[in-house]
Every structure is written in C-alpha cells, then in structure tokens.
Amino acid sequence: MADNTQKMSYQAGETKGQAQEKASTLMDRADNAAQSAKESAQEAGQQVRAKTQEAVEGVKNATGMNK
C-alpha cells in the first residue's frame, strides 16, 4: 500500500513538473510574440515618420519654402 501511495505521489509530482514546464514554454512563446509585435510596430512607425518627412520636404520644395 505504501508503495502504491509513493508511486501515485511521484506521478503527481511528475505531472506537476511537466505542467509547469509547458506553462513556462507557453509564457516564453507569448513573450517572444509580444516582443516581435512591438518591434514590428516600432519599425512601421519609423517608416511612416520617414515617409511623412519626405512628403513635407516635397511640399516645401514645391512651394519654394525650402530656400
């Protein structure tokens, strides 16, 4: 009986450890996805900023305000 209880306790511990490892892996993946999304948004913002600046310079040149 004690052997069976020990075996069940061991299996419960194994299952808990596996669940914790899976949860950790999922959290790491979510963190990586969030970081990637943040970097993509920053890059898109920089591209928009650059295009806007180009447009402003184009308008200044066209209207003679850039002299």
Predicted model as a PDB file, atoms N, CA, C, CB and O in Angstrom, pLDDT in the B-factor column:
MODEL        1                                                                  
ATOM      1  N   MET A   1       0.828  -1.199   0.000  1.00 56.00           N  
ATOM      2  CA  MET A   1       0.000   0.000   0.000  1.00 56.00           C  
ATOM      3  C   MET A   1       0.866   1.255   0.000  1.00 56.00           C  
ATOM      4  CB  MET A   1      -0.938   0.002   1.210  1.00 56.00           C  
ATOM      5  O   MET A   1       0.565   2.220  -0.702  1.00 56.00           O  
ATOM      6  N   ALA A   2       1.928   1.242   0.776  1.00 66.00           N  
ATOM      7  CA  ALA A   2       2.799   2.405   0.836  1.00 66.00           C  
ATOM      8  C   ALA A   2       3.481   2.616  -0.510  1.00 66.00           C  
ATOM      9  CB  ALA A   2       3.845   2.243   1.953  1.00 66.00           C  
ATOM     10  O   ALA A   2       3.674   3.750  -0.947  1.00 66.00           O  
ATOM     11  N   ASP A   3       3.848   1.505  -1.170  1.00 87.00           N  
ATOM     12  CA  ASP A   3       4.477   1.619  -2.482  1.00 87.00           C  
ATOM     13  C   ASP A   3       3.548   2.277  -3.483  1.00 87.00           C  
ATOM     14  CB  ASP A   3       4.901   0.251  -2.990  1.00 87.00           C  
ATOM     15  O   ASP A   3       3.980   3.103  -4.287  1.00 87.00           O  
ATOM     16  N   ASN A   4       2.266   1.914  -3.439  1.00 89.00           N  
ATOM     17  CA  ASN A   4       1.268   2.480  -4.350  1.00 89.00           C  
ATOM     18  C   ASN A   4       1.092   3.969  -4.078  1.00 89.00           C  
ATOM     19  CB  ASN A   4      -0.085   1.745  -4.205  1.00 89.00           C  
ATOM     20  O   ASN A   4       0.989   4.757  -5.018  1.00 89.00           O  
ATOM     21  N   THR A   5       1.056   4.362  -2.825  1.00 92.00           N  
ATOM     22  CA  THR A   5       0.917   5.767  -2.452  1.00 92.00           C  
ATOM     23  C   THR A   5       2.137   6.558  -2.909  1.00 92.00           C  
ATOM     24  CB  THR A   5       0.725   5.909  -0.929  1.00 92.00           C  
ATOM     25  O   THR A   5       2.011   7.670  -3.422  1.00 92.00           O  
ATOM     26  N   GLN A   6       3.306   5.981  -2.721  1.00 93.00           N  
ATOM     27  CA  GLN A   6       4.534   6.649  -3.155  1.00 93.00           C  
ATOM     28  C   GLN A   6       4.557   6.807  -4.674  1.00 93.00           C  
ATOM     29  CB  GLN A   6       5.771   5.862  -2.684  1.00 93.00           C  
ATOM     30  O   GLN A   6       4.966   7.846  -5.192  1.00 93.00           O  
ATOM     31  N   LYS A   7       4.115   5.770  -5.380  1.00 93.00           N  
ATOM     32  CA  LYS A   7       4.085   5.812  -6.832  1.00 93.00           C  
ATOM     33  C   LYS A   7       3.126   6.896  -7.315  1.00 93.00           C  
ATOM     34  CB  LYS A   7       3.681   4.445  -7.401  1.00 93.00           C  
ATOM     35  O   LYS A   7       3.439   7.650  -8.236  1.00 93.00           O  
ATOM     36  N   MET A   8       1.962   6.966  -6.688  1.00 95.00           N  
ATOM     37  CA  MET A   8       0.978   7.978  -7.066  1.00 95.00           C  
ATOM     38  C   MET A   8       1.506   9.379  -6.765  1.00 95.00           C  
ATOM     39  CB  MET A   8      -0.354   7.740  -6.329  1.00 95.00           C  
ATOM     40  O   MET A   8       1.300  10.306  -7.549  1.00 95.00           O  
ATOM     41  N   SER A   9       2.176   9.529  -5.647  1.00 94.00           N  
ATOM     42  CA  SER A   9       2.743  10.819  -5.276  1.00 94.00           C  
ATOM     43  C   SER A   9       3.831  11.227  -6.270  1.00 94.00           C  
ATOM     44  CB  SER A   9       3.312  10.768  -3.844  1.00 94.00           C  
ATOM     45  O   SER A   9       3.922  12.386  -6.676  1.00 94.00           O  
ATOM     46  N   TYR A  10       4.652  10.249  -6.651  1.00 94.00           N  
ATOM     47  CA  TYR A  10       5.703  10.517  -7.623  1.00 94.00           C  
ATOM     48  C   TYR A  10       5.101  10.935  -8.962  1.00 94.00           C  
ATOM     49  CB  TYR A  10       6.598   9.281  -7.802  1.00 94.00           C  
ATOM     50  O   TYR A  10       5.560  11.893  -9.583  1.00 94.00           O  
ATOM     51  N   GLN A  11       4.075  10.214  -9.401  1.00 95.00           N  
ATOM     52  CA  GLN A  11       3.432  10.527 -10.680  1.00 95.00           C  
ATOM     53  C   GLN A  11       2.772  11.907 -10.640  1.00 95.00           C  
ATOM     54  CB  GLN A  11       2.388   9.452 -11.032  1.00 95.00           C  
ATOM     55  O   GLN A  11       2.792  12.641 -11.628  1.00 95.00           O  
ATOM     56  N   ALA A  12       2.198  12.247  -9.510  1.00 96.00           N  
ATOM     57  CA  ALA A  12       1.591  13.572  -9.361  1.00 96.00           C  
ATOM     58  C   ALA A  12       2.663  14.652  -9.462  1.00 96.00           C  
ATOM     59  CB  ALA A  12       0.836  13.683  -8.012  1.00 96.00           C  
ATOM     60  O   ALA A  12       2.455  15.692 -10.088  1.00 96.00           O  
ATOM     61  N   GLY A  13       3.798  14.398  -8.846  1.00 95.00           N  
ATOM     62  CA  GLY A  13       4.907  15.347  -8.921  1.00 95.00           C  
ATOM     63  C   GLY A  13       5.435  15.481 -10.339  1.00 95.00           C  
ATOM     64  O   GLY A  13       5.750  16.581 -10.794  1.00 95.00           O  
ATOM     65  N   GLU A  14       5.531  14.350 -11.033  1.00 96.00           N  
ATOM     66  CA  GLU A  14       5.966  14.367 -12.432  1.00 96.00           C  
ATOM     67  C   GLU A  14       4.995  15.183 -13.286  1.00 96.00           C  
ATOM     68  CB  GLU A  14       6.081  12.928 -12.982  1.00 96.00           C  
ATOM     69  O   GLU A  14       5.414  16.014 -14.092  1.00 96.00           O  
ATOM     70  N   THR A  15       3.728  14.946 -13.107  1.00 97.00           N  
ATOM     71  CA  THR A  15       2.700  15.652 -13.880  1.00 97.00           C  
ATOM     72  C   THR A  15       2.760  17.145 -13.594  1.00 97.00           C  
ATOM     73  CB  THR A  15       1.295  15.102 -13.554  1.00 97.00           C  
ATOM     74  O   THR A  15       2.665  17.963 -14.509  1.00 97.00           O  
ATOM     75  N   LYS A  16       2.918  17.499 -12.324  1.00 96.00           N  
ATOM     76  CA  LYS A  16       3.008  18.910 -11.950  1.00 96.00           C  
ATOM     77  C   LYS A  16       4.229  19.551 -12.600  1.00 96.00           C  
ATOM     78  CB  LYS A  16       3.073  19.065 -10.416  1.00 96.00           C  
ATOM     79  O   LYS A  16       4.135  20.659 -13.128  1.00 96.00           O  
ATOM     80  N   GLY A  17       5.360  18.877 -12.568  1.00 96.00           N  
ATOM     81  CA  GLY A  17       6.575  19.401 -13.178  1.00 96.00           C  
ATOM     82  C   GLY A  17       6.419  19.595 -14.677  1.00 96.00           C  
ATOM     83  O   GLY A  17       6.875  20.596 -15.230  1.00 96.00           O  
ATOM     84  N   GLN A  18       5.772  18.635 -15.336  1.00 97.00           N  
ATOM     85  CA  GLN A  18       5.548  18.749 -16.778  1.00 97.00           C  
ATOM     86  C   GLN A  18       4.616  19.912 -17.094  1.00 97.00           C  
ATOM     87  CB  GLN A  18       4.969  17.442 -17.337  1.00 97.00           C  
ATOM     88  O   GLN A  18       4.829  20.638 -18.065  1.00 97.00           O  
ATOM     89  N   ALA A  19       3.593  20.086 -16.283  1.00 97.00           N  
ATOM     90  CA  ALA A  19       2.658  21.191 -16.494  1.00 97.00           C  
ATOM     91  C   ALA A  19       3.356  22.533 -16.301  1.00 97.00           C  
ATOM     92  CB  ALA A  19       1.462  21.074 -15.537  1.00 97.00           C  
ATOM     93  O   ALA A  19       3.121  23.475 -17.057  1.00 97.00           O  
ATOM     94  N   GLN A  20       4.208  22.614 -15.295  1.00 97.00           N  
ATOM     95  CA  GLN A  20       4.949  23.862 -15.061  1.00 97.00           C  
ATOM     96  C   GLN A  20       5.884  24.165 -16.227  1.00 97.00           C  
ATOM     97  CB  GLN A  20       5.753  23.775 -13.748  1.00 97.00           C  
ATOM     98  O   GLN A  20       6.020  25.321 -16.628  1.00 97.00           O  
ATOM     99  N   GLU A  21       6.528  23.140 -16.770  1.00 97.00           N  
ATOM    100  CA  GLU A  21       7.435  23.326 -17.903  1.00 97.00           C  
ATOM    101  C   GLU A  21       6.660  23.783 -19.142  1.00 97.00           C  
ATOM    102  CB  GLU A  21       8.202  22.020 -18.203  1.00 97.00           C  
ATOM    103  O   GLU A  21       7.114  24.668 -19.868  1.00 97.00           O  
ATOM    104  N   LYS A  22       5.494  23.180 -19.382  1.00 97.00           N  
ATOM    105  CA  LYS A  22       4.675  23.585 -20.525  1.00 97.00           C  
ATOM    106  C   LYS A  22       4.199  25.028 -20.363  1.00 97.00           C  
ATOM    107  CB  LYS A  22       3.468  22.640 -20.685  1.00 97.00           C  
ATOM    108  O   LYS A  22       4.196  25.801 -21.322  1.00 97.00           O  
ATOM    109  N   ALA A  23       3.799  25.381 -19.152  1.00 98.00           N  
ATOM    110  CA  ALA A  23       3.346  26.748 -18.895  1.00 98.00           C  
ATOM    111  C   ALA A  23       4.483  27.737 -19.117  1.00 98.00           C  
ATOM    112  CB  ALA A  23       2.800  26.878 -17.462  1.00 98.00           C  
ATOM    113  O   ALA A  23       4.279  28.814 -19.677  1.00 98.00           O  
ATOM    114  N   SER A  24       5.668  27.368 -18.678  1.00 97.00           N  
ATOM    115  CA  SER A  24       6.838  28.230 -18.861  1.00 97.00           C  
ATOM    116  C   SER A  24       7.140  28.407 -20.349  1.00 97.00           C  
ATOM    117  CB  SER A  24       8.067  27.641 -18.128  1.00 97.00           C  
ATOM    118  O   SER A  24       7.440  29.513 -20.799  1.00 97.00           O  
ATOM    119  N   THR A  25       7.062  27.332 -21.096  1.00 97.00           N  
ATOM    120  CA  THR A  25       7.306  27.388 -22.541  1.00 97.00           C  
ATOM    121  C   THR A  25       6.280  28.284 -23.224  1.00 97.00           C  
ATOM    122  CB  THR A  25       7.266  25.974 -23.153  1.00 97.00           C  
ATOM    123  O   THR A  25       6.631  29.100 -24.077  1.00 97.00           O  
ATOM    124  N   LEU A  26       5.027  28.134 -22.852  1.00 97.00           N  
ATOM    125  CA  LEU A  26       3.979  28.966 -23.440  1.00 97.00           C  
ATOM    126  C   LEU A  26       4.178  30.438 -23.101  1.00 97.00           C  
ATOM    127  CB  LEU A  26       2.608  28.505 -22.961  1.00 97.00           C  
ATOM    128  O   LEU A  26       3.964  31.307 -23.947  1.00 97.00           O  
ATOM    129  N   MET A  27       4.582  30.718 -21.877  1.00 98.00           N  
ATOM    130  CA  MET A  27       4.840  32.105 -21.484  1.00 98.00           C  
ATOM    131  C   MET A  27       6.016  32.682 -22.275  1.00 98.00           C  
ATOM    132  CB  MET A  27       5.122  32.194 -19.969  1.00 98.00           C  
ATOM    133  O   MET A  27       5.983  33.842 -22.685  1.00 98.00           O  
ATOM    134  N   ASP A  28       7.043  31.879 -22.486  1.00 97.00           N  
ATOM    135  CA  ASP A  28       8.187  32.333 -23.280  1.00 97.00           C  
ATOM    136  C   ASP A  28       7.754  32.641 -24.713  1.00 97.00           C  
ATOM    137  CB  ASP A  28       9.307  31.268 -23.276  1.00 97.00           C  
ATOM    138  O   ASP A  28       8.168  33.647 -25.289  1.00 97.00           O  
ATOM    139  N   ARG A  29       6.925  31.778 -25.281  1.00 97.00           N  
ATOM    140  CA  ARG A  29       6.439  31.998 -26.648  1.00 97.00           C  
ATOM    141  C   ARG A  29       5.590  33.262 -26.724  1.00 97.00           C  
ATOM    142  CB  ARG A  29       5.626  30.784 -27.134  1.00 97.00           C  
ATOM    143  O   ARG A  29       5.711  34.041 -27.669  1.00 97.00           O  
ATOM    144  N   ALA A  30       4.737  33.460 -25.732  1.00 98.00           N  
ATOM    145  CA  ALA A  30       3.901  34.662 -25.711  1.00 98.00           C  
ATOM    146  C   ALA A  30       4.760  35.908 -25.578  1.00 98.00           C  
ATOM    147  CB  ALA A  30       2.883  34.595 -24.562  1.00 98.00           C  
ATOM    148  O   ALA A  30       4.495  36.920 -26.227  1.00 98.00           O  
ATOM    149  N   ASP A  31       5.791  35.840 -24.739  1.00 97.00           N  
ATOM    150  CA  ASP A  31       6.696  36.972 -24.561  1.00 97.00           C  
ATOM    151  C   ASP A  31       7.430  37.285 -25.867  1.00 97.00           C  
ATOM    152  CB  ASP A  31       7.708  36.681 -23.434  1.00 97.00           C  
ATOM    153  O   ASP A  31       7.572  38.447 -26.247  1.00 97.00           O  
ATOM    154  N   ASN A  32       7.890  36.240 -26.544  1.00 97.00           N  
ATOM    155  CA  ASN A  32       8.584  36.436 -27.819  1.00 97.00           C  
ATOM    156  C   ASN A  32       7.653  37.033 -28.866  1.00 97.00           C  
ATOM    157  CB  ASN A  32       9.159  35.110 -28.326  1.00 97.00           C  
ATOM    158  O   ASN A  32       8.061  37.904 -29.634  1.00 97.00           O  
ATOM    159  N   ALA A  33       6.414  36.576 -28.903  1.00 98.00           N  
ATOM    160  CA  ALA A  33       5.449  37.111 -29.859  1.00 98.00           C  
ATOM    161  C   ALA A  33       5.154  38.579 -29.567  1.00 98.00           C  
ATOM    162  CB  ALA A  33       4.152  36.292 -29.827  1.00 98.00           C  
ATOM    163  O   ALA A  33       5.048  39.390 -30.486  1.00 98.00           O  
ATOM    164  N   ALA A  34       5.022  38.914 -28.296  1.00 98.00           N  
ATOM    165  CA  ALA A  34       4.762  40.308 -27.918  1.00 98.00           C  
ATOM    166  C   ALA A  34       5.944  41.197 -28.284  1.00 98.00           C  
ATOM    167  CB  ALA A  34       4.469  40.414 -26.410  1.00 98.00           C  
ATOM    168  O   ALA A  34       5.754  42.308 -28.779  1.00 98.00           O  
ATOM    169  N   GLN A  35       7.152  40.721 -28.046  1.00 97.00           N  
ATOM    170  CA  GLN A  35       8.352  41.488 -28.385  1.00 97.00           C  
ATOM    171  C   GLN A  35       8.441  41.705 -29.892  1.00 97.00           C  
ATOM    172  CB  GLN A  35       9.617  40.771 -27.873  1.00 97.00           C  
ATOM    173  O   GLN A  35       8.775  42.795 -30.356  1.00 97.00           O  
ATOM    174  N   SER A  36       8.140  40.660 -30.644  1.00 98.00           N  
ATOM    175  CA  SER A  36       8.175  40.761 -32.103  1.00 98.00           C  
ATOM    176  C   SER A  36       7.131  41.757 -32.600  1.00 98.00           C  
ATOM    177  CB  SER A  36       7.943  39.382 -32.745  1.00 98.00           C  
ATOM    178  O   SER A  36       7.406  42.551 -33.500  1.00 98.00           O  
ATOM    179  N   ALA A  37       5.946  41.715 -32.019  1.00 98.00           N  
ATOM    180  CA  ALA A  37       4.890  42.659 -32.412  1.00 98.00           C  
ATOM    181  C   ALA A  37       5.305  44.095 -32.085  1.00 98.00           C  
ATOM    182  CB  ALA A  37       3.558  42.312 -31.702  1.00 98.00           C  
ATOM    183  O   ALA A  37       5.059  45.012 -32.867  1.00 98.00           O  
ATOM    184  N   LYS A  38       5.925  44.277 -30.943  1.00 97.00           N  
ATOM    185  CA  LYS A  38       6.391  45.608 -30.547  1.00 97.00           C  
ATOM    186  C   LYS A  38       7.426  46.130 -31.531  1.00 97.00           C  
ATOM    187  CB  LYS A  38       6.978  45.576 -29.129  1.00 97.00           C  
ATOM    188  O   LYS A  38       7.364  47.282 -31.960  1.00 97.00           O  
ATOM    189  N   GLU A  39       8.376  45.277 -31.883  1.00 98.00           N  
ATOM    190  CA  GLU A  39       9.419  45.686 -32.828  1.00 98.00           C  
ATOM    191  C   GLU A  39       8.823  46.007 -34.201  1.00 98.00           C  
ATOM    192  CB  GLU A  39      10.485  44.583 -32.961  1.00 98.00           C  
ATOM    193  O   GLU A  39       9.234  46.968 -34.851  1.00 98.00           O  
ATOM    194  N   SER A  40       7.858  45.203 -34.634  1.00 98.00           N  
ATOM    195  CA  SER A  40       7.212  45.454 -35.925  1.00 98.00           C  
ATOM    196  C   SER A  40       6.467  46.780 -35.909  1.00 98.00           C  
ATOM    197  CB  SER A  40       6.248  44.312 -36.277  1.00 98.00           C  
ATOM    198  O   SER A  40       6.512  47.530 -36.884  1.00 98.00           O  
ATOM    199  N   ALA A  41       5.784  47.073 -34.811  1.00 98.00           N  
ATOM    200  CA  ALA A  41       5.052  48.335 -34.694  1.00 98.00           C  
ATOM    201  C   ALA A  41       6.008  49.519 -34.690  1.00 98.00           C  
ATOM    202  CB  ALA A  41       4.198  48.345 -33.423  1.00 98.00           C  
ATOM    203  O   ALA A  41       5.733  50.547 -35.309  1.00 98.00           O  
ATOM    204  N   GLN A  42       7.128  49.375 -33.992  1.00 98.00           N  
ATOM    205  CA  GLN A  42       8.120  50.455 -33.967  1.00 98.00           C  
ATOM    206  C   GLN A  42       8.697  50.696 -35.363  1.00 98.00           C  
ATOM    207  CB  GLN A  42       9.253  50.122 -32.974  1.00 98.00           C  
ATOM    208  O   GLN A  42       8.886  51.838 -35.780  1.00 98.00           O  
ATOM    209  N   GLU A  43       8.969  49.619 -36.064  1.00 97.00           N  
ATOM    210  CA  GLU A  43       9.515  49.750 -37.418  1.00 97.00           C  
ATOM    211  C   GLU A  43       8.498  50.410 -38.344  1.00 97.00           C  
ATOM    212  CB  GLU A  43       9.926  48.370 -37.974  1.00 97.00           C  
ATOM    213  O   GLU A  43       8.852  51.268 -39.153  1.00 97.00           O  
ATOM    214  N   ALA A  44       7.251  50.012 -38.225  1.00 98.00           N  
ATOM    215  CA  ALA A  44       6.207  50.622 -39.049  1.00 98.00           C  
ATOM    216  C   ALA A  44       6.074  52.104 -38.734  1.00 98.00           C  
ATOM    217  CB  ALA A  44       4.863  49.911 -38.833  1.00 98.00           C  
ATOM    218  O   ALA A  44       5.903  52.920 -39.640  1.00 98.00           O  
ATOM    219  N   GLY A  45       6.151  52.455 -37.467  1.00 97.00           N  
ATOM    220  CA  GLY A  45       6.084  53.859 -37.063  1.00 97.00           C  
ATOM    221  C   GLY A  45       7.230  54.668 -37.635  1.00 97.00           C  
ATOM    222  O   GLY A  45       7.043  55.803 -38.073  1.00 97.00           O  
ATOM    223  N   GLN A  46       8.411  54.086 -37.630  1.00 97.00           N  
ATOM    224  CA  GLN A  46       9.574  54.776 -38.187  1.00 97.00           C  
ATOM    225  C   GLN A  46       9.420  54.972 -39.688  1.00 97.00           C  
ATOM    226  CB  GLN A  46      10.858  53.995 -37.888  1.00 97.00           C  
ATOM    227  O   GLN A  46       9.810  56.010 -40.223  1.00 97.00           O  
ATOM    228  N   GLN A  47       8.857  53.989 -40.364  1.00 97.00           N  
ATOM    229  CA  GLN A  47       8.646  54.110 -41.807  1.00 97.00           C  
ATOM    230  C   GLN A  47       7.622  55.198 -42.113  1.00 97.00           C  
ATOM    231  CB  GLN A  47       8.187  52.768 -42.399  1.00 97.00           C  
ATOM    232  O   GLN A  47       7.799  55.979 -43.048  1.00 97.00           O  
ATOM    233  N   VAL A  48       6.557  55.245 -41.327  1.00 98.00           N  
ATOM    234  CA  VAL A  48       5.543  56.283 -41.518  1.00 98.00           C  
ATOM    235  C   VAL A  48       6.153  57.658 -41.274  1.00 98.00           C  
ATOM    236  CB  VAL A  48       4.338  56.054 -40.576  1.00 98.00           C  
ATOM    237  O   VAL A  48       5.913  58.594 -42.037  1.00 98.00           O  
ATOM    238  N   ARG A  49       6.937  57.776 -40.218  1.00 97.00           N  
ATOM    239  CA  ARG A  49       7.592  59.043 -39.899  1.00 97.00           C  
ATOM    240  C   ARG A  49       8.499  59.493 -41.053  1.00 97.00           C  
ATOM    241  CB  ARG A  49       8.411  58.910 -38.595  1.00 97.00           C  
ATOM    242  O   ARG A  49       8.496  60.666 -41.427  1.00 97.00           O  
ATOM    243  N   ALA A  50       9.267  58.562 -41.610  1.00 97.00           N  
ATOM    244  CA  ALA A  50      10.175  58.892 -42.714  1.00 97.00           C  
ATOM    245  C   ALA A  50       9.393  59.316 -43.951  1.00 97.00           C  
ATOM    246  CB  ALA A  50      11.079  57.693 -43.047  1.00 97.00           C  
ATOM    247  O   ALA A  50       9.764  60.286 -44.611  1.00 97.00           O  
ATOM    248  N   LYS A  51       8.323  58.609 -44.273  1.00 97.00           N  
ATOM    249  CA  LYS A  51       7.505  58.965 -45.439  1.00 97.00           C  
ATOM    250  C   LYS A  51       6.838  60.326 -45.241  1.00 97.00           C  
ATOM    251  CB  LYS A  51       6.436  57.883 -45.699  1.00 97.00           C  
ATOM    252  O   LYS A  51       6.730  61.112 -46.182  1.00 97.00           O  
ATOM    253  N   THR A  52       6.398  60.597 -44.030  1.00 97.00           N  
ATOM    254  CA  THR A  52       5.784  61.892 -43.737  1.00 97.00           C  
ATOM    255  C   THR A  52       6.805  63.010 -43.920  1.00 97.00           C  
ATOM    256  CB  THR A  52       5.213  61.915 -42.303  1.00 97.00           C  
ATOM    257  O   THR A  52       6.502  64.050 -44.504  1.00 97.00           O  
ATOM    258  N   GLN A  53       8.010  62.788 -43.418  1.00 96.00           N  
ATOM    259  CA  GLN A  53       9.058  63.798 -43.567  1.00 96.00           C  
ATOM    260  C   GLN A  53       9.384  64.033 -45.039  1.00 96.00           C  
ATOM    261  CB  GLN A  53      10.324  63.374 -42.807  1.00 96.00           C  
ATOM    262  O   GLN A  53       9.602  65.170 -45.458  1.00 96.00           O  
ATOM    263  N   GLU A  54       9.418  62.954 -45.822  1.00 95.00           N  
ATOM    264  CA  GLU A  54       9.656  63.091 -47.262  1.00 95.00           C  
ATOM    265  C   GLU A  54       8.551  63.920 -47.908  1.00 95.00           C  
ATOM    266  CB  GLU A  54       9.745  61.703 -47.934  1.00 95.00           C  
ATOM    267  O   GLU A  54       8.821  64.781 -48.745  1.00 95.00           O  
ATOM    268  N   ALA A  55       7.311  63.657 -47.517  1.00 96.00           N  
ATOM    269  CA  ALA A  55       6.187  64.403 -48.075  1.00 96.00           C  
ATOM    270  C   ALA A  55       6.274  65.879 -47.704  1.00 96.00           C  
ATOM    271  CB  ALA A  55       4.859  63.813 -47.588  1.00 96.00           C  
ATOM    272  O   ALA A  55       6.031  66.748 -48.541  1.00 96.00           O  
ATOM    273  N   VAL A  56       6.620  66.162 -46.451  1.00 95.00           N  
ATOM    274  CA  VAL A  56       6.761  67.551 -46.006  1.00 95.00           C  
ATOM    275  C   VAL A  56       7.849  68.250 -46.816  1.00 95.00           C  
ATOM    276  CB  VAL A  56       7.089  67.614 -44.491  1.00 95.00           C  
ATOM    277  O   VAL A  56       7.660  69.382 -47.262  1.00 95.00           O  
ATOM    278  N   GLU A  57       8.979  67.587 -47.007  1.00 94.00           N  
ATOM    279  CA  GLU A  57      10.068  68.165 -47.788  1.00 94.00           C  
ATOM    280  C   GLU A  57       9.622  68.393 -49.244  1.00 94.00           C  
ATOM    281  CB  GLU A  57      11.315  67.243 -47.739  1.00 94.00           C  
ATOM    282  O   GLU A  57       9.981  69.400 -49.854  1.00 94.00           O  
ATOM    283  N   GLY A  58       8.859  67.477 -49.782  1.00 93.00           N  
ATOM    284  CA  GLY A  58       8.344  67.627 -51.136  1.00 93.00           C  
ATOM    285  C   GLY A  58       7.434  68.837 -51.277  1.00 93.00           C  
ATOM    286  O   GLY A  58       7.519  69.575 -52.258  1.00 93.00           O  
ATOM    287  N   VAL A  59       6.569  69.037 -50.299  1.00 94.00           N  
ATOM    288  CA  VAL A  59       5.674  70.196 -50.307  1.00 94.00           C  
ATOM    289  C   VAL A  59       6.478  71.486 -50.175  1.00 94.00           C  
ATOM    290  CB  VAL A  59       4.637  70.091 -49.166  1.00 94.00           C  
ATOM    291  O   VAL A  59       6.208  72.467 -50.869  1.00 94.00           O  
ATOM    292  N   LYS A  60       7.466  71.480 -49.282  1.00 92.00           N  
ATOM    293  CA  LYS A  60       8.311  72.665 -49.116  1.00 92.00           C  
ATOM    294  C   LYS A  60       9.034  72.998 -50.417  1.00 92.00           C  
ATOM    295  CB  LYS A  60       9.331  72.448 -47.982  1.00 92.00           C  
ATOM    296  O   LYS A  60       9.112  74.161 -50.812  1.00 92.00           O  
ATOM    297  N   ASN A  61       9.558  71.974 -51.077  1.00 91.00           N  
ATOM    298  CA  ASN A  61      10.265  72.191 -52.330  1.00 91.00           C  
ATOM    299  C   ASN A  61       9.306  72.712 -53.407  1.00 91.00           C  
ATOM    300  CB  ASN A  61      10.939  70.889 -52.795  1.00 91.00           C  
ATOM    301  O   ASN A  61       9.657  73.613 -54.169  1.00 91.00           O  
ATOM    302  N   ALA A  62       8.113  72.152 -53.467  1.00 90.00           N  
ATOM    303  CA  ALA A  62       7.142  72.534 -54.485  1.00 90.00           C  
ATOM    304  C   ALA A  62       6.640  73.954 -54.283  1.00 90.00           C  
ATOM    305  CB  ALA A  62       5.974  71.571 -54.480  1.00 90.00           C  
ATOM    306  O   ALA A  62       6.321  74.641 -55.253  1.00 90.00           O  
ATOM    307  N   THR A  63       6.568  74.400 -53.044  1.00 91.00           N  
ATOM    308  CA  THR A  63       6.050  75.739 -52.758  1.00 91.00           C  
ATOM    309  C   THR A  63       7.147  76.777 -52.580  1.00 91.00           C  
ATOM    310  CB  THR A  63       5.196  75.702 -51.523  1.00 91.00           C  
ATOM    311  O   THR A  63       6.866  77.954 -52.355  1.00 91.00           O  
ATOM    312  N   GLY A  64       8.398  76.339 -52.682  1.00 86.00           N  
ATOM    313  CA  GLY A  64       9.506  77.259 -52.545  1.00 86.00           C  
ATOM    314  C   GLY A  64       9.805  77.645 -51.115  1.00 86.00           C  
ATOM    315  O   GLY A  64      10.508  78.629 -50.884  1.00 86.00           O  
ATOM    316  N   MET A  65       9.298  76.907 -50.153  1.00 84.00           N  
ATOM    317  CA  MET A  65       9.523  77.219 -48.734  1.00 84.00           C  
ATOM    318  C   MET A  65      10.843  76.641 -48.231  1.00 84.00           C  
ATOM    319  CB  MET A  65       8.368  76.684 -47.884  1.00 84.00           C  
ATOM    320  O   MET A  65      11.219  76.884 -47.085  1.00 84.00           O  
ATOM    321  N   ASN A  66      11.528  75.907 -49.036  1.00 73.00           N  
ATOM    322  CA  ASN A  66      12.731  75.206 -48.594  1.00 73.00           C  
ATOM    323  C   ASN A  66      13.991  75.977 -49.003  1.00 73.00           C  
ATOM    324  CB  ASN A  66      12.765  73.780 -49.178  1.00 73.00           C  
ATOM    325  O   ASN A  66      15.046  75.373 -49.192  1.00 73.00           O  
ATOM    326  N   LYS A  67      13.894  77.270 -49.137  1.00 65.00           N  
ATOM    327  CA  LYS A  67      15.060  78.058 -49.568  1.00 65.00           C  
ATOM    328  C   LYS A  67      15.731  78.729 -48.410  1.00 65.00           C  
ATOM    329  CB  LYS A  67      14.660  79.099 -50.587  1.00 65.00           C  
ATOM    330  O   LYS A  67      16.726  79.430 -48.594  1.00 65.00           O  
TER     331      LYS A  67                                                      
ENDMDL                                                                          
END                                                                             
